[in-house]
Amino acid sequence: MSDYQASYEYAHSLTAADPLAGFRDRFYIPKAPDGSDCVYLCGHSLGLQPKTVRSYLEEELEDWARLGVEAHFRARHPWMPYHRLLTEPAARLLGALPIEVVVMNSLTVNLHLMMVSFYRPTRERHKIVIEENAFPSDQYAVKSQIQCHGFDPGESLLTVAGEDELESLLGREGASVALILLAGVNYSTGRAFDLTRVTNAGHAHGCRVGFDLAHAAGNLHLKLHDSGADFAVWCSYKYLNAGPGNIAGCFVHERHARAQLPRFAGWWGHDQETRFRMGPDFHAMPGAEGWQLSNPAVLPLAALRASLDIFDEAGIERLRAKSVRLTAYLEFLLLRQADLGFSIVTPADPERRGAQLSIRVPGKTRDICERLAAQGILCDWREPDILRVAPAPLYNSFLDVYLFAERFAGLVV
Ligand SMILES: Cc1ncc(COP(=O)(O)O)c(C=O)c1O
């Protein structure tokens, strides 16, 4: 690429030609100290608020006020089956069948529920493989599951850096591995795993395979069903823009839809035809819905609906195509300044990453984020020396990327 491509004019021309640029206006953009829109590059942590969230919530608040309990059946969108309004949009977004998807709980809760069903260790096969530097909540969850079954995480928990290492590990000790649980995209490095390759490797050795898609949902163009994974979980507050701590999702592959898997049960997972007979014995609904515990919280679901409607309109294929270009542009601008003493730890191959680039800045501290924020740039920091920067294709522009690169360079000299 040329000097012109590193210019403000070029970034401006890319922004003007972007067919998805109009989606930015659907979101509230936080303000910089000078009152202008800030450059928000934190969609990997908390996505921005769609302007429509308020009206989706107000509709449910009004129906609650107007109808009370009757709203379960008579609301404009009756609450009894409300969670199903999310099923098809979520399935489309993740490349899953509707029967494979349910929106419920939060991510770590869903991870535990999935491990209750898919981590069934025996004396011979008791190990769990996770990726190096997995998100701490996942590490705590898998260690506590291992301990609940009377095993020692020191022996039963293994880590791998990537697919090659996983395949050779399975070649050596696959018969002792019960579960492989990897991220879709690692939270720290931004590295994306090949779901199909991981799943095939695991299944070839008789292991169950699940994924934490916290940083992949709404970011990558996923084909979860085709990957063959046994299960997956994700949250909705990052690239999915559904609001802080909002309701999560869970995928269980179709081949398990009617299997009598051991599980923790609750009344909302019970066969809906007989649920209100209030009988003592649990009969699971087919599919992912059979893992539900409680009746769903409609207000969080309404916020997620507002967001998924935007994803449906934009289309994950188009969003991913823009995202690949946005992140490549960010990489190009940064690499022109690489002599400034930082490196990009995220893989260069677009297939092996999502929107995020993780920039290692040796010798710098979290203070760099505060200095960027003072100039209207929001990104975040992961110890010891990683700056995470993610242009989200729904609301970020090529100009945002340009402004970040320019101001970052001013701080790392
Ligand atoms: C990769 C990953 N897994 C799990 C979690 C935990 O999610 P929750 O607090 O919704 O359970 C996070 C939170 O950021 C995450 O990034």
The ligand as an SDF file (V2000), in Angstrom:
LIG
                    3D

 16 16  0  0  0  0  0  0  0  0999 V2000
  -13.9930  -15.3000   26.6940 C   0  0  0  0  0  0  0  0  0  0  0  0
  -14.8910  -15.0130   27.8530 C   0  0  0  0  0  0  0  0  0  0  0  0
  -15.4550  -16.0370   28.5100 N   0  0  0  0  0  0  0  0  0  0  0  0
  -16.2540  -15.8280   29.5700 C   0  0  0  0  0  0  0  0  0  0  0  0
  -16.5340  -14.5560   30.0200 C   0  0  0  0  0  0  0  0  0  0  0  0
  -17.4020  -14.3880   31.2240 C   0  0  0  0  0  0  0  0  0  0  0  0
  -18.6780  -14.0200   30.8780 O   0  0  0  0  0  0  0  0  0  0  0  0
  -19.8670  -13.8680   31.9360 P   0  0  0  0  0  0  0  0  0  0  0  0
  -19.4170  -12.8950   32.9840 O   0  0  0  0  0  0  0  0  0  0  0  0
  -20.9760  -13.3060   31.1170 O   0  0  0  0  0  0  0  0  0  0  0  0
  -20.1550  -15.2110   32.4930 O   0  0  0  0  0  0  0  0  0  0  0  0
  -15.9860  -13.4530   29.3490 C   0  0  0  0  0  0  0  0  0  0  0  0
  -16.2710  -12.0770   29.7930 C   0  0  0  0  0  0  0  0  0  0  0  0
  -15.7960  -11.1070   29.2940 O   0  0  0  0  0  0  0  0  0  0  0  0
  -15.1270  -13.7020   28.2490 C   0  0  0  0  0  0  0  0  0  0  0  0
  -14.5380  -12.6900   27.5870 O   0  0  0  0  0  0  0  0  0  0  0  0
  1  2  1  0
  2  3  1  0
  2 15  2  0
  3  4  2  0
  4  5  1  0
  5  6  1  0
  5 12  2  0
  6  7  1  0
  7  8  1  0
  8  9  2  0
  8 10  1  0
  8 11  1  0
 12 13  1  0
 12 15  1  0
 13 14  2  0
 15 16  1  0
M  END
$$$$
